[in-house]
């Protein structure tokens, strides 16, 4: 069974799948889709939404569905874990975390190697329509950093050494894929404990944020 992953480098839901593929030691063909390319994701899934994983002429584009498909040995156990109340609580935390996190990271993401001038302008126009000018987001960094604090403290308090567990699991992939983008914000620094936690996940998942651009 061969896999092809269509994805954005910055996207937390795409990162989930990349981390899961790495943890499960599964090889895949990587296609980083320019953000202004609407045709490719629409052709694959019927909407502008990634990640999309193709295998045996079949395409799946919900990140948890993709992980469930590739996790044939149930090492991450998506189907069972996603029915737990703790999973629902984590999803709520990550959804609430997303607003200040993305307000901090988006103005910096567009200057990574993933973007050229055309895709950068497309992304900026789309996201500013919802969040306001990126210049204002940068000016208001302090308020977003303050909003982040309780979420990060909540996560840190649940590490033992992984999230609510002594063993690495699906929750850690969900958390790391959302938090990883914060490394790009110059004014932000993780606590020593959370940084160490993320680096453990990086090793577990054989993960390199920009590797798929250099391959």
mmCIF file of the C-alpha atoms, coordinates in Angstrom:
data_MODEL
# 
_entry.id   MODEL 
# 
loop_
_atom_site.group_PDB 
_atom_site.id 
_atom_site.type_symbol 
_atom_site.label_atom_id 
_atom_site.label_alt_id 
_atom_site.label_comp_id 
_atom_site.label_asym_id 
_atom_site.label_entity_id 
_atom_site.label_seq_id 
_atom_site.pdbx_PDB_ins_code 
_atom_site.Cartn_x 
_atom_site.Cartn_y 
_atom_site.Cartn_z 
_atom_site.occupancy 
_atom_site.B_iso_or_equiv 
_atom_site.pdbx_formal_charge 
_atom_site.auth_seq_id 
_atom_site.auth_comp_id 
_atom_site.auth_asym_id 
_atom_site.auth_atom_id 
_atom_site.pdbx_PDB_model_num 
ATOM 1   C CA . UNK A 1 1   ? 0.000   0.000  0.000  1.00 0.00 ? 1   UNK A CA 1 
ATOM 2   C CA . UNK A 1 2   ? 1.602   3.271  -1.139 1.00 0.00 ? 2   UNK A CA 1 
ATOM 3   C CA . UNK A 1 3   ? 0.686   6.639  0.386  1.00 0.00 ? 3   UNK A CA 1 
ATOM 4   C CA . UNK A 1 4   ? 0.768   10.121 -1.096 1.00 0.00 ? 4   UNK A CA 1 
ATOM 5   C CA . UNK A 1 5   ? 0.199   13.013 1.291  1.00 0.00 ? 5   UNK A CA 1 
ATOM 6   C CA . UNK A 1 6   ? -0.972  16.378 -0.030 1.00 0.00 ? 6   UNK A CA 1 
ATOM 7   C CA . UNK A 1 7   ? -0.442  18.963 2.676  1.00 0.00 ? 7   UNK A CA 1 
ATOM 8   C CA . UNK A 1 8   ? 0.562   22.433 3.874  1.00 0.00 ? 8   UNK A CA 1 
ATOM 9   C CA . UNK A 1 9   ? 3.674   22.606 6.029  1.00 0.00 ? 9   UNK A CA 1 
ATOM 10  C CA . UNK A 1 10  ? 2.210   25.053 8.568  1.00 0.00 ? 10  UNK A CA 1 
ATOM 11  C CA . UNK A 1 11  ? -1.193  23.387 9.012  1.00 0.00 ? 11  UNK A CA 1 
ATOM 12  C CA . UNK A 1 12  ? -1.644  21.698 12.440 1.00 0.00 ? 12  UNK A CA 1 
ATOM 13  C CA . UNK A 1 13  ? -3.996  19.078 10.989 1.00 0.00 ? 13  UNK A CA 1 
ATOM 14  C CA . UNK A 1 14  ? -1.447  18.254 8.302  1.00 0.00 ? 14  UNK A CA 1 
ATOM 15  C CA . UNK A 1 15  ? 1.252   18.052 10.973 1.00 0.00 ? 15  UNK A CA 1 
ATOM 16  C CA . UNK A 1 16  ? -0.871  15.503 12.846 1.00 0.00 ? 16  UNK A CA 1 
ATOM 17  C CA . UNK A 1 17  ? -0.707  13.181 9.878  1.00 0.00 ? 17  UNK A CA 1 
ATOM 18  C CA . UNK A 1 18  ? 3.006   13.744 9.251  1.00 0.00 ? 18  UNK A CA 1 
ATOM 19  C CA . UNK A 1 19  ? 3.780   12.982 12.898 1.00 0.00 ? 19  UNK A CA 1 
ATOM 20  C CA . UNK A 1 20  ? 1.626   9.859  12.841 1.00 0.00 ? 20  UNK A CA 1 
ATOM 21  C CA . UNK A 1 21  ? 3.277   8.631  9.643  1.00 0.00 ? 21  UNK A CA 1 
ATOM 22  C CA . UNK A 1 22  ? 6.666   9.200  11.241 1.00 0.00 ? 22  UNK A CA 1 
ATOM 23  C CA . UNK A 1 23  ? 5.759   7.466  14.483 1.00 0.00 ? 23  UNK A CA 1 
ATOM 24  C CA . UNK A 1 24  ? 4.406   4.472  12.571 1.00 0.00 ? 24  UNK A CA 1 
ATOM 25  C CA . UNK A 1 25  ? 7.524   4.404  10.365 1.00 0.00 ? 25  UNK A CA 1 
ATOM 26  C CA . UNK A 1 26  ? 5.451   4.600  7.195  1.00 0.00 ? 26  UNK A CA 1 
ATOM 27  C CA . UNK A 1 27  ? 6.975   5.924  3.990  1.00 0.00 ? 27  UNK A CA 1 
ATOM 28  C CA . UNK A 1 28  ? 4.944   8.295  1.854  1.00 0.00 ? 28  UNK A CA 1 
ATOM 29  C CA . UNK A 1 29  ? 5.261   10.573 -1.138 1.00 0.00 ? 29  UNK A CA 1 
ATOM 30  C CA . UNK A 1 30  ? 5.013   14.172 0.016  1.00 0.00 ? 30  UNK A CA 1 
ATOM 31  C CA . UNK A 1 31  ? 3.370   16.881 -2.055 1.00 0.00 ? 31  UNK A CA 1 
ATOM 32  C CA . UNK A 1 32  ? 3.436   20.322 -0.448 1.00 0.00 ? 32  UNK A CA 1 
ATOM 33  C CA . UNK A 1 33  ? 0.566   22.180 -2.101 1.00 0.00 ? 33  UNK A CA 1 
ATOM 34  C CA . UNK A 1 34  ? 0.921   25.951 -2.631 1.00 0.00 ? 34  UNK A CA 1 
ATOM 35  C CA . UNK A 1 35  ? -1.690  27.672 -0.492 1.00 0.00 ? 35  UNK A CA 1 
ATOM 36  C CA . UNK A 1 36  ? -3.134  29.529 -3.481 1.00 0.00 ? 36  UNK A CA 1 
ATOM 37  C CA . UNK A 1 37  ? -3.649  26.282 -5.413 1.00 0.00 ? 37  UNK A CA 1 
ATOM 38  C CA . UNK A 1 38  ? -7.396  25.756 -5.075 1.00 0.00 ? 38  UNK A CA 1 
ATOM 39  C CA . UNK A 1 39  ? -7.698  23.222 -7.895 1.00 0.00 ? 39  UNK A CA 1 
ATOM 40  C CA . UNK A 1 40  ? -5.637  20.405 -6.357 1.00 0.00 ? 40  UNK A CA 1 
ATOM 41  C CA . UNK A 1 41  ? -7.497  19.985 -3.035 1.00 0.00 ? 41  UNK A CA 1 
ATOM 42  C CA . UNK A 1 42  ? -10.881 20.522 -4.723 1.00 0.00 ? 42  UNK A CA 1 
ATOM 43  C CA . UNK A 1 43  ? -10.056 17.836 -7.273 1.00 0.00 ? 43  UNK A CA 1 
ATOM 44  C CA . UNK A 1 44  ? -8.997  15.453 -4.492 1.00 0.00 ? 44  UNK A CA 1 
ATOM 45  C CA . UNK A 1 45  ? -11.721 16.076 -1.917 1.00 0.00 ? 45  UNK A CA 1 
ATOM 46  C CA . UNK A 1 46  ? -14.319 18.419 -3.384 1.00 0.00 ? 46  UNK A CA 1 
ATOM 47  C CA . UNK A 1 47  ? -13.232 21.350 -1.195 1.00 0.00 ? 47  UNK A CA 1 
ATOM 48  C CA . UNK A 1 48  ? -10.164 23.438 -0.410 1.00 0.00 ? 48  UNK A CA 1 
ATOM 49  C CA . UNK A 1 49  ? -9.114  21.389 2.561  1.00 0.00 ? 49  UNK A CA 1 
ATOM 50  C CA . UNK A 1 50  ? -5.921  19.530 3.416  1.00 0.00 ? 50  UNK A CA 1 
ATOM 51  C CA . UNK A 1 51  ? -4.392  17.162 4.447  1.00 0.00 ? 51  UNK A CA 1 
ATOM 52  C CA . UNK A 1 52  ? -5.443  14.611 1.875  1.00 0.00 ? 52  UNK A CA 1 
ATOM 53  C CA . UNK A 1 53  ? -3.967  11.132 1.813  1.00 0.00 ? 53  UNK A CA 1 
ATOM 54  C CA . UNK A 1 54  ? -4.354  8.974  -1.268 1.00 0.00 ? 54  UNK A CA 1 
ATOM 55  C CA . UNK A 1 55  ? -3.878  5.224  -1.297 1.00 0.00 ? 55  UNK A CA 1 
ATOM 56  C CA . UNK A 1 56  ? -5.139  2.617  -3.753 1.00 0.00 ? 56  UNK A CA 1 
ATOM 57  C CA . UNK A 1 57  ? -7.096  5.273  -5.699 1.00 0.00 ? 57  UNK A CA 1 
ATOM 58  C CA . UNK A 1 58  ? -8.874  6.312  -2.505 1.00 0.00 ? 58  UNK A CA 1 
ATOM 59  C CA . UNK A 1 59  ? -8.566  9.734  -0.847 1.00 0.00 ? 59  UNK A CA 1 
ATOM 60  C CA . UNK A 1 60  ? -9.231  10.662 2.787  1.00 0.00 ? 60  UNK A CA 1 
ATOM 61  C CA . UNK A 1 61  ? -8.910  14.195 4.134  1.00 0.00 ? 61  UNK A CA 1 
ATOM 62  C CA . UNK A 1 62  ? -9.997  14.281 7.782  1.00 0.00 ? 62  UNK A CA 1 
ATOM 63  C CA . UNK A 1 63  ? -6.812  14.062 9.836  1.00 0.00 ? 63  UNK A CA 1 
ATOM 64  C CA . UNK A 1 64  ? -8.134  11.618 12.441 1.00 0.00 ? 64  UNK A CA 1 
ATOM 65  C CA . UNK A 1 65  ? -9.679  9.435  9.739  1.00 0.00 ? 65  UNK A CA 1 
ATOM 66  C CA . UNK A 1 66  ? -6.309  9.368  7.978  1.00 0.00 ? 66  UNK A CA 1 
ATOM 67  C CA . UNK A 1 67  ? -4.505  8.378  11.168 1.00 0.00 ? 67  UNK A CA 1 
ATOM 68  C CA . UNK A 1 68  ? -7.062  5.648  11.862 1.00 0.00 ? 68  UNK A CA 1 
ATOM 69  C CA . UNK A 1 69  ? -6.537  4.281  8.339  1.00 0.00 ? 69  UNK A CA 1 
ATOM 70  C CA . UNK A 1 70  ? -2.751  4.121  8.512  1.00 0.00 ? 70  UNK A CA 1 
ATOM 71  C CA . UNK A 1 71  ? -2.635  2.841  12.112 1.00 0.00 ? 71  UNK A CA 1 
ATOM 72  C CA . UNK A 1 72  ? -3.287  -0.782 11.196 1.00 0.00 ? 72  UNK A CA 1 
ATOM 73  C CA . UNK A 1 73  ? -1.694  -2.118 14.403 1.00 0.00 ? 73  UNK A CA 1 
ATOM 74  C CA . UNK A 1 74  ? -3.745  0.264  16.610 1.00 0.00 ? 74  UNK A CA 1 
ATOM 75  C CA . UNK A 1 75  ? -0.676  1.826  18.202 1.00 0.00 ? 75  UNK A CA 1 
ATOM 76  C CA . UNK A 1 76  ? -2.491  5.162  18.367 1.00 0.00 ? 76  UNK A CA 1 
ATOM 77  C CA . UNK A 1 77  ? -5.974  3.664  18.748 1.00 0.00 ? 77  UNK A CA 1 
ATOM 78  C CA . UNK A 1 78  ? -7.910  6.590  17.276 1.00 0.00 ? 78  UNK A CA 1 
ATOM 79  C CA . UNK A 1 79  ? -11.291 4.840  17.216 1.00 0.00 ? 79  UNK A CA 1 
ATOM 80  C CA . UNK A 1 80  ? -11.200 3.968  20.919 1.00 0.00 ? 80  UNK A CA 1 
ATOM 81  C CA . UNK A 1 81  ? -9.574  7.150  22.242 1.00 0.00 ? 81  UNK A CA 1 
ATOM 82  C CA . UNK A 1 82  ? -11.824 9.501  20.274 1.00 0.00 ? 82  UNK A CA 1 
ATOM 83  C CA . UNK A 1 83  ? -14.822 8.161  22.217 1.00 0.00 ? 83  UNK A CA 1 
ATOM 84  C CA . UNK A 1 84  ? -13.364 9.149  25.611 1.00 0.00 ? 84  UNK A CA 1 
ATOM 85  C CA . UNK A 1 85  ? -14.434 12.250 27.504 1.00 0.00 ? 85  UNK A CA 1 
ATOM 86  C CA . UNK A 1 86  ? -10.768 13.212 27.955 1.00 0.00 ? 86  UNK A CA 1 
ATOM 87  C CA . UNK A 1 87  ? -10.478 13.385 24.169 1.00 0.00 ? 87  UNK A CA 1 
ATOM 88  C CA . UNK A 1 88  ? -13.425 15.793 23.995 1.00 0.00 ? 88  UNK A CA 1 
ATOM 89  C CA . UNK A 1 89  ? -11.858 17.948 26.705 1.00 0.00 ? 89  UNK A CA 1 
ATOM 90  C CA . UNK A 1 90  ? -8.566  18.084 24.848 1.00 0.00 ? 90  UNK A CA 1 
ATOM 91  C CA . UNK A 1 91  ? -10.343 19.031 21.623 1.00 0.00 ? 91  UNK A CA 1 
ATOM 92  C CA . UNK A 1 92  ? -12.031 21.928 23.431 1.00 0.00 ? 92  UNK A CA 1 
ATOM 93  C CA . UNK A 1 93  ? -8.683  23.072 24.849 1.00 0.00 ? 93  UNK A CA 1 
ATOM 94  C CA . UNK A 1 94  ? -7.009  22.956 21.418 1.00 0.00 ? 94  UNK A CA 1 
ATOM 95  C CA . UNK A 1 95  ? -9.898  24.814 19.771 1.00 0.00 ? 95  UNK A CA 1 
ATOM 96  C CA . UNK A 1 96  ? -9.665  27.590 22.363 1.00 0.00 ? 96  UNK A CA 1 
ATOM 97  C CA . UNK A 1 97  ? -5.894  27.647 22.095 1.00 0.00 ? 97  UNK A CA 1 
ATOM 98  C CA . UNK A 1 98  ? -6.114  28.049 18.321 1.00 0.00 ? 98  UNK A CA 1 
ATOM 99  C CA . UNK A 1 99  ? -7.361  31.638 18.276 1.00 0.00 ? 99  UNK A CA 1 
ATOM 100 C CA . UNK A 1 100 ? -4.457  33.368 20.087 1.00 0.00 ? 100 UNK A CA 1 
ATOM 101 C CA . UNK A 1 101 ? -1.933  30.880 18.684 1.00 0.00 ? 101 UNK A CA 1 
ATOM 102 C CA . UNK A 1 102 ? -2.851  31.540 15.062 1.00 0.00 ? 102 UNK A CA 1 
ATOM 103 C CA . UNK A 1 103 ? -2.984  35.291 15.616 1.00 0.00 ? 103 UNK A CA 1 
ATOM 104 C CA . UNK A 1 104 ? 0.641   35.027 16.747 1.00 0.00 ? 104 UNK A CA 1 
ATOM 105 C CA . UNK A 1 105 ? 1.917   32.625 14.123 1.00 0.00 ? 105 UNK A CA 1 
ATOM 106 C CA . UNK A 1 106 ? 0.207   33.550 10.861 1.00 0.00 ? 106 UNK A CA 1 
ATOM 107 C CA . UNK A 1 107 ? 2.169   36.775 10.249 1.00 0.00 ? 107 UNK A CA 1 
ATOM 108 C CA . UNK A 1 108 ? 5.383   34.713 10.466 1.00 0.00 ? 108 UNK A CA 1 
ATOM 109 C CA . UNK A 1 109 ? 4.292   31.584 8.611  1.00 0.00 ? 109 UNK A CA 1 
ATOM 110 C CA . UNK A 1 110 ? 3.998   33.527 5.355  1.00 0.00 ? 110 UNK A CA 1 
ATOM 111 C CA . UNK A 1 111 ? 7.756   34.204 5.346  1.00 0.00 ? 111 UNK A CA 1 
ATOM 112 C CA . UNK A 1 112 ? 8.795   30.569 5.591  1.00 0.00 ? 112 UNK A CA 1 
ATOM 113 C CA . UNK A 1 113 ? 10.024  28.627 2.517  1.00 0.00 ? 113 UNK A CA 1 
ATOM 114 C CA . UNK A 1 114 ? 6.527   27.173 2.081  1.00 0.00 ? 114 UNK A CA 1 
ATOM 115 C CA . UNK A 1 115 ? 5.300   30.437 0.561  1.00 0.00 ? 115 UNK A CA 1 
ATOM 116 C CA . UNK A 1 116 ? 6.206   32.445 -2.511 1.00 0.00 ? 116 UNK A CA 1 
ATOM 117 C CA . UNK A 1 117 ? 4.920   35.950 -3.192 1.00 0.00 ? 117 UNK A CA 1 
ATOM 118 C CA . UNK A 1 118 ? 1.736   34.750 -4.896 1.00 0.00 ? 118 UNK A CA 1 
ATOM 119 C CA . UNK A 1 119 ? 0.717   32.219 -2.228 1.00 0.00 ? 119 UNK A CA 1 
ATOM 120 C CA . UNK A 1 120 ? 1.786   34.644 0.527  1.00 0.00 ? 120 UNK A CA 1 
ATOM 121 C CA . UNK A 1 121 ? -0.556  37.350 -0.763 1.00 0.00 ? 121 UNK A CA 1 
ATOM 122 C CA . UNK A 1 122 ? -3.396  34.829 -1.170 1.00 0.00 ? 122 UNK A CA 1 
ATOM 123 C CA . UNK A 1 123 ? -2.970  33.530 2.395  1.00 0.00 ? 123 UNK A CA 1 
ATOM 124 C CA . UNK A 1 124 ? -2.673  37.039 3.831  1.00 0.00 ? 124 UNK A CA 1 
ATOM 125 C CA . UNK A 1 125 ? -5.834  38.258 2.094  1.00 0.00 ? 125 UNK A CA 1 
ATOM 126 C CA . UNK A 1 126 ? -7.828  35.199 3.224  1.00 0.00 ? 126 UNK A CA 1 
ATOM 127 C CA . UNK A 1 127 ? -6.729  35.320 6.854  1.00 0.00 ? 127 UNK A CA 1 
ATOM 128 C CA . UNK A 1 128 ? -6.861  39.090 7.273  1.00 0.00 ? 128 UNK A CA 1 
ATOM 129 C CA . UNK A 1 129 ? -10.511 39.006 6.242  1.00 0.00 ? 129 UNK A CA 1 
ATOM 130 C CA . UNK A 1 130 ? -11.171 37.046 9.447  1.00 0.00 ? 130 UNK A CA 1 
ATOM 131 C CA . UNK A 1 131 ? -8.505  38.290 11.871 1.00 0.00 ? 131 UNK A CA 1 
ATOM 132 C CA . UNK A 1 132 ? -7.700  41.800 10.692 1.00 0.00 ? 132 UNK A CA 1 
ATOM 133 C CA . UNK A 1 133 ? -4.417  43.177 9.308  1.00 0.00 ? 133 UNK A CA 1 
ATOM 134 C CA . UNK A 1 134 ? -1.354  41.101 10.149 1.00 0.00 ? 134 UNK A CA 1 
ATOM 135 C CA . UNK A 1 135 ? 0.428   44.313 11.128 1.00 0.00 ? 135 UNK A CA 1 
ATOM 136 C CA . UNK A 1 136 ? -2.143  44.775 13.899 1.00 0.00 ? 136 UNK A CA 1 
ATOM 137 C CA . UNK A 1 137 ? -1.767  41.167 15.032 1.00 0.00 ? 137 UNK A CA 1 
ATOM 138 C CA . UNK A 1 138 ? 1.950   41.750 15.494 1.00 0.00 ? 138 UNK A CA 1 
ATOM 139 C CA . UNK A 1 139 ? 1.331   45.012 17.363 1.00 0.00 ? 139 UNK A CA 1 
ATOM 140 C CA . UNK A 1 140 ? -1.076  43.183 19.696 1.00 0.00 ? 140 UNK A CA 1 
ATOM 141 C CA . UNK A 1 141 ? 1.233   40.238 20.395 1.00 0.00 ? 141 UNK A CA 1 
ATOM 142 C CA . UNK A 1 142 ? 1.288   40.854 24.140 1.00 0.00 ? 142 UNK A CA 1 
ATOM 143 C CA . UNK A 1 143 ? -2.455  40.256 24.489 1.00 0.00 ? 143 UNK A CA 1 
ATOM 144 C CA . UNK A 1 144 ? -2.269  36.996 22.505 1.00 0.00 ? 144 UNK A CA 1 
ATOM 145 C CA . UNK A 1 145 ? 0.725   35.834 24.521 1.00 0.00 ? 145 UNK A CA 1 
ATOM 146 C CA . UNK A 1 146 ? -1.220  36.529 27.714 1.00 0.00 ? 146 UNK A CA 1 
ATOM 147 C CA . UNK A 1 147 ? -4.215  34.548 26.415 1.00 0.00 ? 147 UNK A CA 1 
ATOM 148 C CA . UNK A 1 148 ? -1.926  31.606 25.676 1.00 0.00 ? 148 UNK A CA 1 
ATOM 149 C CA . UNK A 1 149 ? -0.545  31.348 29.207 1.00 0.00 ? 149 UNK A CA 1 
ATOM 150 C CA . UNK A 1 150 ? -3.414  29.441 30.891 1.00 0.00 ? 150 UNK A CA 1 
ATOM 151 C CA . UNK A 1 151 ? -3.659  26.938 28.020 1.00 0.00 ? 151 UNK A CA 1 
ATOM 152 C CA . UNK A 1 152 ? 0.055   26.192 28.084 1.00 0.00 ? 152 UNK A CA 1 
ATOM 153 C CA . UNK A 1 153 ? 0.033   25.932 31.878 1.00 0.00 ? 153 UNK A CA 1 
ATOM 154 C CA . UNK A 1 154 ? -2.893  23.507 31.661 1.00 0.00 ? 154 UNK A CA 1 
ATOM 155 C CA . UNK A 1 155 ? -0.936  21.322 29.253 1.00 0.00 ? 155 UNK A CA 1 
ATOM 156 C CA . UNK A 1 156 ? 2.252   21.531 31.308 1.00 0.00 ? 156 UNK A CA 1 
ATOM 157 C CA . UNK A 1 157 ? 0.441   20.452 34.472 1.00 0.00 ? 157 UNK A CA 1 
ATOM 158 C CA . UNK A 1 158 ? -0.812  17.318 32.705 1.00 0.00 ? 158 UNK A CA 1 
ATOM 159 C CA . UNK A 1 159 ? 2.633   16.085 31.589 1.00 0.00 ? 159 UNK A CA 1 
ATOM 160 C CA . UNK A 1 160 ? 3.878   12.955 33.342 1.00 0.00 ? 160 UNK A CA 1 
ATOM 161 C CA . UNK A 1 161 ? 6.039   12.919 31.165 1.00 0.00 ? 161 UNK A CA 1 
ATOM 162 C CA . UNK A 1 162 ? 3.525   12.671 28.286 1.00 0.00 ? 162 UNK A CA 1 
ATOM 163 C CA . UNK A 1 163 ? 0.045   14.175 28.312 1.00 0.00 ? 163 UNK A CA 1 
ATOM 164 C CA . UNK A 1 164 ? -1.951  12.488 31.107 1.00 0.00 ? 164 UNK A CA 1 
ATOM 165 C CA . UNK A 1 165 ? 0.188   9.395  30.645 1.00 0.00 ? 165 UNK A CA 1 
ATOM 166 C CA . UNK A 1 166 ? 3.576   7.793  31.178 1.00 0.00 ? 166 UNK A CA 1 
ATOM 167 C CA . UNK A 1 167 ? 3.446   6.573  27.583 1.00 0.00 ? 167 UNK A CA 1 
ATOM 168 C CA . UNK A 1 168 ? 3.452   8.452  24.285 1.00 0.00 ? 168 UNK A CA 1 
ATOM 169 C CA . UNK A 1 169 ? 0.109   8.419  22.460 1.00 0.00 ? 169 UNK A CA 1 
ATOM 170 C CA . UNK A 1 170 ? -2.371  10.144 20.188 1.00 0.00 ? 170 UNK A CA 1 
ATOM 171 C CA . UNK A 1 171 ? -2.925  13.064 22.583 1.00 0.00 ? 171 UNK A CA 1 
ATOM 172 C CA . UNK A 1 172 ? 0.738   14.005 22.283 1.00 0.00 ? 172 UNK A CA 1 
ATOM 173 C CA . UNK A 1 173 ? 0.513   14.182 18.490 1.00 0.00 ? 173 UNK A CA 1 
ATOM 174 C CA . UNK A 1 174 ? -2.605  16.360 18.713 1.00 0.00 ? 174 UNK A CA 1 
ATOM 175 C CA . UNK A 1 175 ? -0.918  18.757 21.140 1.00 0.00 ? 175 UNK A CA 1 
ATOM 176 C CA . UNK A 1 176 ? 2.465   18.932 19.417 1.00 0.00 ? 176 UNK A CA 1 
ATOM 177 C CA . UNK A 1 177 ? 0.955   19.536 15.991 1.00 0.00 ? 177 UNK A CA 1 
ATOM 178 C CA . UNK A 1 178 ? -0.833  22.618 17.326 1.00 0.00 ? 178 UNK A CA 1 
ATOM 179 C CA . UNK A 1 179 ? 1.993   23.983 19.449 1.00 0.00 ? 179 UNK A CA 1 
ATOM 180 C CA . UNK A 1 180 ? 4.801   23.495 16.953 1.00 0.00 ? 180 UNK A CA 1 
ATOM 181 C CA . UNK A 1 181 ? 3.975   26.619 14.970 1.00 0.00 ? 181 UNK A CA 1 
ATOM 182 C CA . UNK A 1 182 ? 4.823   28.760 17.988 1.00 0.00 ? 182 UNK A CA 1 
ATOM 183 C CA . UNK A 1 183 ? 8.513   28.048 17.488 1.00 0.00 ? 183 UNK A CA 1 
ATOM 184 C CA . UNK A 1 184 ? 8.412   30.543 14.622 1.00 0.00 ? 184 UNK A CA 1 
ATOM 185 C CA . UNK A 1 185 ? 7.390   33.507 16.809 1.00 0.00 ? 185 UNK A CA 1 
ATOM 186 C CA . UNK A 1 186 ? 10.584  35.354 17.894 1.00 0.00 ? 186 UNK A CA 1 
ATOM 187 C CA . UNK A 1 187 ? 8.970   36.927 20.958 1.00 0.00 ? 187 UNK A CA 1 
ATOM 188 C CA . UNK A 1 188 ? 7.697   33.618 22.326 1.00 0.00 ? 188 UNK A CA 1 
ATOM 189 C CA . UNK A 1 189 ? 9.542   30.975 24.304 1.00 0.00 ? 189 UNK A CA 1 
ATOM 190 C CA . UNK A 1 190 ? 8.173   27.690 25.652 1.00 0.00 ? 190 UNK A CA 1 
ATOM 191 C CA . UNK A 1 191 ? 8.838   26.771 29.253 1.00 0.00 ? 191 UNK A CA 1 
ATOM 192 C CA . UNK A 1 192 ? 11.700  24.335 29.688 1.00 0.00 ? 192 UNK A CA 1 
ATOM 193 C CA . UNK A 1 193 ? 9.275   21.520 30.491 1.00 0.00 ? 193 UNK A CA 1 
ATOM 194 C CA . UNK A 1 194 ? 7.013   22.045 27.465 1.00 0.00 ? 194 UNK A CA 1 
ATOM 195 C CA . UNK A 1 195 ? 9.980   22.510 25.133 1.00 0.00 ? 195 UNK A CA 1 
ATOM 196 C CA . UNK A 1 196 ? 11.503  19.264 26.413 1.00 0.00 ? 196 UNK A CA 1 
ATOM 197 C CA . UNK A 1 197 ? 8.155   17.530 25.931 1.00 0.00 ? 197 UNK A CA 1 
ATOM 198 C CA . UNK A 1 198 ? 7.876   18.694 22.327 1.00 0.00 ? 198 UNK A CA 1 
ATOM 199 C CA . UNK A 1 199 ? 11.414  17.578 21.578 1.00 0.00 ? 199 UNK A CA 1 
ATOM 200 C CA . UNK A 1 200 ? 10.612  14.095 22.904 1.00 0.00 ? 200 UNK A CA 1 
ATOM 201 C CA . UNK A 1 201 ? 7.650   13.945 20.520 1.00 0.00 ? 201 UNK A CA 1 
ATOM 202 C CA . UNK A 1 202 ? 9.881   15.111 17.673 1.00 0.00 ? 202 UNK A CA 1 
ATOM 203 C CA . UNK A 1 203 ? 12.176  12.137 18.313 1.00 0.00 ? 203 UNK A CA 1 
ATOM 204 C CA . UNK A 1 204 ? 9.288   9.686  18.681 1.00 0.00 ? 204 UNK A CA 1 
ATOM 205 C CA . UNK A 1 205 ? 7.811   10.830 15.375 1.00 0.00 ? 205 UNK A CA 1 
ATOM 206 C CA . UNK A 1 206 ? 11.078  11.287 13.450 1.00 0.00 ? 206 UNK A CA 1 
ATOM 207 C CA . UNK A 1 207 ? 9.720   14.747 12.744 1.00 0.00 ? 207 UNK A CA 1 
ATOM 208 C CA . UNK A 1 208 ? 11.399  17.653 10.978 1.00 0.00 ? 208 UNK A CA 1 
ATOM 209 C CA . UNK A 1 209 ? 9.122   20.626 10.335 1.00 0.00 ? 209 UNK A CA 1 
ATOM 210 C CA . UNK A 1 210 ? 10.592  21.715 6.993  1.00 0.00 ? 210 UNK A CA 1 
ATOM 211 C CA . UNK A 1 211 ? 12.002  18.403 5.786  1.00 0.00 ? 211 UNK A CA 1 
ATOM 212 C CA . UNK A 1 212 ? 9.287   17.856 3.188  1.00 0.00 ? 212 UNK A CA 1 
ATOM 213 C CA . UNK A 1 213 ? 10.370  21.080 1.469  1.00 0.00 ? 213 UNK A CA 1 
ATOM 214 C CA . UNK A 1 214 ? 13.961  19.919 1.152  1.00 0.00 ? 214 UNK A CA 1 
ATOM 215 C CA . UNK A 1 215 ? 13.210  16.372 -0.038 1.00 0.00 ? 215 UNK A CA 1 
# 
